[in-house]
Amino acid sequence: MKLEWSDDDDDAESEEEEDKKKKAPKAKAAEATKEAEEEEEEEEEEEDKAKKSGVLDIMAQQLKFIACLKIMMEELSTLATGFEVDGGVLR
């Protein structure tokens, strides 16, 4: 093993390392923005796929179900009223 202690090599390497360190935050920021954009695109694609596959919002499904139940109850009450008016005879 041989250790070399020279100032010339260290100065050249340290300057290069300093330049890389200065550029590194900019590169990291650029990479972070690219990654964020890619994640957003992936999320949008997943949302589009969910919409195309017919997956509806749970709240929307519950509201539709409640509306259908209300309509059915109204129809049944109308049928029961008509049954009572006719004297309890089915047609």
Buried (B, 14 or more C-beta within 10 A) or exposed (E): EEEEEEEEEEEEEEEEEEEEEEEEEEEEEEEEEEEEEEEEEEEEEEEEEEEEEEEEEEEEEEEEEEEEEEEEEEEEEEEEEEEEEEEEEEE
